[in-house]
């Protein structure tokens, strides 16, 4: 069960008794609600403060907020890491756009996920399963069979030799994670073309940061509309462009229509390239002026690639 900071702060989960809790990471988000990052962090921390002594808490030792989350926690504490000493350790042995070969606590396992951030997520699941009484080898067997969640690093291959990745990344940190993962897989054998926007009527402060992250970690960027809600799409795009310096602007274009932006990316791509279409992931709609119009990034990519169901 994923517990949002809103649900914790509003005590919507106050009547539940949790066997354990996992902390993955904490980055800028939801500041339209919490106002400050400290308030946002404290809302998350409240969950761990209220775990019972009979429960467990598993925290990410690679995140600077990992130790903060459990500093007042009464539950049994465990840690996981891809970089430092921890109760549950993992590292990447081999990697491709289709998946990874990992070493988890000294055992090899192949998974259908990509990127260091997904290694962290798998370690969290591994640790939780063990704390709930499962055997390590059985857990690793299950991990090897897991498929990515809809809209999280989903790959679509073009018959022309390039690929697209659909990902829900809608914060600066999430963009950094997914773009870093793509770059590590490419190893300078192709270019990254990123298509992204930012949601309307949400934290405006992250817009220039997202554009900057995309420009820094991509070869070409198309800034477009996401879910504008009750804002004008061009105003959101302008907020994003304001975060770029002159050098970054050279690799960025703006196309307000998301369908046209995806088509433009497909026209730019060459064999070996990867197109990242970020921000909406699993969502089958665009929210415009209070109306949810059907729009699916997967469908648009397939159409742009000339693929039929």
Legacy VTK file of the C-alpha trace (Angstrom):
# vtk DataFile Version 3.0
C-alpha trace
ASCII
DATASET POLYDATA
POINTS 309 float
0.000 0.000 0.000
1.416 3.390 -1.003
0.727 6.078 1.589
0.780 9.624 0.256
1.946 12.554 2.351
-1.587 13.937 2.064
-3.079 10.747 3.531
-0.585 10.756 6.407
-1.019 14.457 7.188
-4.816 14.236 7.027
-4.747 11.048 9.138
-6.732 9.121 6.549
-4.744 5.979 7.447
-4.944 6.523 11.213
-7.220 3.525 11.718
-4.810 1.034 10.139
-2.209 -1.099 11.911
0.846 -1.586 9.668
3.111 -4.643 9.853
5.910 -2.545 8.404
6.893 0.445 6.335
9.355 1.165 3.494
11.098 4.453 2.816
12.359 4.755 -0.762
13.370 8.392 -1.288
12.247 11.965 -0.803
12.492 14.744 -3.366
10.687 17.974 -4.074
6.967 17.401 -4.718
3.527 18.456 -3.451
4.783 21.821 -2.190
1.535 23.348 -3.424
0.001 21.490 -0.437
2.791 21.307 2.161
4.287 24.751 1.353
7.821 23.807 2.485
10.071 20.797 1.973
10.467 20.426 5.750
6.701 20.104 6.146
6.633 17.514 3.363
9.456 15.514 4.975
7.828 15.692 8.416
4.558 14.358 7.018
6.385 11.321 5.641
8.346 10.885 8.866
5.122 10.849 10.877
4.285 7.471 9.348
7.461 5.901 10.742
7.127 7.682 14.094
3.791 5.938 14.590
4.829 2.377 13.688
4.457 -0.019 16.613
7.426 -1.795 18.267
6.153 -5.046 16.715
6.442 -3.633 13.187
9.494 -3.155 10.953
10.850 -0.133 9.091
13.095 -0.520 6.046
14.894 2.608 4.895
17.070 3.562 1.940
20.617 4.162 3.204
21.473 5.917 -0.089
18.956 8.717 0.462
20.032 11.589 2.703
16.611 11.527 4.368
16.743 7.792 5.045
18.158 8.077 8.556
15.895 11.040 9.366
12.784 8.982 8.655
13.574 6.402 11.330
15.325 8.501 13.983
12.262 8.350 16.285
10.965 5.015 15.031
10.121 2.325 17.617
9.910 -0.489 15.059
12.704 -2.901 14.062
14.892 -0.997 11.587
16.621 -2.438 8.522
18.503 -0.685 5.699
19.156 -1.316 2.013
21.709 0.163 -0.372
23.359 -0.025 -3.782
26.365 2.006 -2.602
27.192 1.547 1.072
27.035 -0.915 3.959
23.473 -2.061 4.670
21.366 -5.031 5.742
20.314 -5.651 2.138
22.846 -4.925 -0.633
22.491 -4.917 -4.401
24.581 -4.019 -7.446
24.265 -4.146 -11.228
26.361 -6.794 -13.014
24.957 -6.352 -16.548
22.398 -3.970 -18.041
20.444 -3.458 -21.280
17.309 -1.574 -22.300
15.376 -4.790 -21.580
16.612 -5.508 -18.045
19.495 -6.189 -15.662
21.547 -8.960 -14.097
21.903 -8.128 -10.408
23.831 -9.317 -7.398
21.543 -9.181 -4.358
23.148 -10.279 -1.114
25.657 -12.416 -3.017
23.139 -14.138 -5.308
22.630 -13.416 -9.022
19.156 -12.655 -10.354
17.919 -11.428 -13.753
15.135 -8.839 -13.695
13.048 -7.008 -16.291
13.803 -3.575 -14.869
16.392 -0.938 -15.774
18.283 1.636 -13.709
19.888 1.979 -10.309
16.671 3.442 -8.905
14.900 0.194 -9.768
17.631 -1.796 -8.020
16.781 0.227 -4.906
13.076 -0.486 -5.321
13.714 -4.205 -5.739
15.921 -4.242 -2.640
13.103 -2.628 -0.658
10.694 -5.339 -1.807
13.278 -8.040 -1.104
13.867 -6.762 2.424
10.170 -6.427 3.200
9.443 -9.966 2.022
12.218 -11.353 4.218
10.969 -9.369 7.222
7.536 -10.884 6.578
9.039 -14.376 6.810
9.818 -15.379 3.223
13.002 -17.216 2.215
15.646 -15.267 0.223
15.817 -17.698 -2.724
12.037 -17.744 -3.056
11.928 -13.942 -3.028
14.623 -13.699 -5.719
12.705 -16.178 -7.877
9.607 -13.982 -7.669
11.616 -10.819 -8.418
12.927 -12.428 -11.606
9.351 -12.885 -12.830
8.077 -9.380 -12.074
7.134 -7.102 -14.975
7.431 -3.299 -14.828
4.375 -1.419 -13.646
2.363 0.204 -16.430
3.918 3.554 -17.267
7.205 2.992 -15.438
10.168 2.565 -17.799
8.107 0.741 -20.401
9.958 0.241 -23.673
8.476 0.314 -27.167
10.725 -0.588 -30.106
10.481 1.064 -33.503
11.022 -1.030 -36.649
13.536 1.658 -37.641
16.001 0.635 -34.912
15.315 3.129 -32.133
13.217 2.795 -28.980
10.911 4.800 -26.743
10.592 4.687 -22.974
7.301 5.680 -21.348
7.786 6.815 -17.769
5.692 8.640 -15.165
8.676 10.802 -14.131
7.154 14.158 -13.191
9.702 15.628 -10.773
13.309 16.786 -11.316
14.671 13.832 -9.358
12.552 11.310 -11.248
13.754 12.735 -14.561
17.339 12.514 -13.335
16.873 8.860 -12.383
15.293 7.707 -15.619
17.624 9.725 -17.867
20.676 8.463 -15.972
19.433 4.896 -16.419
18.961 5.399 -20.167
22.397 7.007 -20.543
24.064 4.123 -18.690
22.392 1.632 -21.027
23.273 3.575 -24.189
26.949 4.056 -23.255
27.338 6.742 -25.969
25.970 4.427 -28.674
22.932 6.627 -29.319
21.228 9.874 -28.393
18.448 10.644 -25.935
15.459 12.677 -27.105
13.236 13.704 -24.194
9.592 14.744 -24.493
8.277 16.231 -21.259
6.044 18.878 -19.704
4.723 19.806 -16.272
1.296 19.624 -14.676
-0.866 22.701 -14.301
-2.156 23.985 -10.952
0.661 22.196 -9.139
4.041 23.222 -7.702
5.336 25.823 -10.163
8.796 25.869 -8.605
9.733 22.494 -10.061
9.006 23.501 -13.672
12.331 25.229 -14.453
14.160 22.507 -12.521
12.578 19.785 -14.659
13.491 21.565 -17.886
17.061 22.020 -16.665
17.353 18.342 -15.707
16.023 17.254 -19.095
18.378 19.589 -20.967
21.421 18.563 -18.928
20.859 14.835 -19.436
19.424 14.674 -22.977
20.775 15.383 -26.446
17.496 16.894 -27.652
14.457 18.038 -25.640
10.900 18.767 -26.716
8.944 20.607 -24.033
5.224 20.087 -24.434
1.879 19.974 -22.643
1.234 17.513 -19.794
-2.001 17.950 -17.814
-2.495 21.729 -18.014
-5.681 21.580 -15.946
-6.895 25.166 -15.595
-3.647 26.840 -16.687
-2.700 27.813 -20.209
-0.262 25.236 -21.655
1.992 27.940 -23.075
2.330 29.584 -19.646
3.558 26.293 -18.193
5.998 25.825 -21.062
7.302 29.365 -20.547
7.873 28.615 -16.842
9.933 25.586 -17.841
11.947 27.433 -20.479
12.805 30.121 -17.929
15.065 27.612 -16.165
17.401 27.202 -19.138
20.562 29.095 -19.964
21.538 29.963 -23.530
23.535 26.777 -24.098
20.704 24.581 -22.843
18.170 26.399 -25.022
20.114 25.324 -28.113
18.993 21.723 -27.677
15.377 22.501 -26.664
12.283 23.177 -28.743
8.690 23.691 -27.590
5.701 21.998 -29.235
2.498 22.599 -27.282
0.523 19.714 -28.809
1.748 16.534 -27.076
0.790 14.314 -30.018
2.813 16.452 -32.396
5.718 16.529 -29.928
5.861 12.722 -29.874
5.672 12.588 -33.677
8.471 15.131 -33.956
10.663 13.055 -31.634
10.044 9.969 -33.781
11.072 11.928 -36.885
14.295 13.104 -35.199
15.336 9.669 -33.917
18.040 7.599 -35.593
18.873 3.895 -35.131
20.192 3.310 -31.606
18.513 6.393 -30.119
16.055 6.360 -27.212
13.045 8.669 -26.924
11.906 9.308 -23.361
8.254 10.343 -23.119
7.923 11.459 -19.519
5.316 12.756 -17.122
2.100 10.837 -17.760
3.110 7.169 -17.750
0.020 5.066 -17.071
-2.494 7.910 -17.457
-4.918 7.442 -20.411
-6.002 11.086 -20.490
-5.058 14.754 -20.605
-6.740 16.994 -18.028
-7.723 20.242 -19.785
-10.043 22.793 -18.156
-11.560 20.152 -15.891
-12.234 17.664 -18.709
-10.214 14.450 -19.075
-9.695 13.872 -22.795
-8.489 10.441 -23.915
-4.736 10.507 -24.492
-2.345 7.595 -24.032
1.404 8.034 -24.547
1.743 4.347 -25.492
-0.852 4.689 -28.252
0.694 7.899 -29.551
4.178 6.380 -29.673
2.932 3.297 -31.514
1.146 5.498 -34.035
4.262 7.637 -34.507
6.327 4.459 -34.997
3.868 3.098 -37.568
3.003 0.128 -35.353
-0.433 -1.505 -35.332
-1.983 -3.567 -32.547
LINES 1 310
309 0 1 2 3 4 5 6 7 8 9 10 11 12 13 14 15 16 17 18 19 20 21 22 23 24 25 26 27 28 29 30 31 32 33 34 35 36 37 38 39 40 41 42 43 44 45 46 47 48 49 50 51 52 53 54 55 56 57 58 59 60 61 62 63 64 65 66 67 68 69 70 71 72 73 74 75 76 77 78 79 80 81 82 83 84 85 86 87 88 89 90 91 92 93 94 95 96 97 98 99 100 101 102 103 104 105 106 107 108 109 110 111 112 113 114 115 116 117 118 119 120 121 122 123 124 125 126 127 128 129 130 131 132 133 134 135 136 137 138 139 140 141 142 143 144 145 146 147 148 149 150 151 152 153 154 155 156 157 158 159 160 161 162 163 164 165 166 167 168 169 170 171 172 173 174 175 176 177 178 179 180 181 182 183 184 185 186 187 188 189 190 191 192 193 194 195 196 197 198 199 200 201 202 203 204 205 206 207 208 209 210 211 212 213 214 215 216 217 218 219 220 221 222 223 224 225 226 227 228 229 230 231 232 233 234 235 236 237 238 239 240 241 242 243 244 245 246 247 248 249 250 251 252 253 254 255 256 257 258 259 260 261 262 263 264 265 266 267 268 269 270 271 272 273 274 275 276 277 278 279 280 281 282 283 284 285 286 287 288 289 290 291 292 293 294 295 296 297 298 299 300 301 302 303 304 305 306 307 308
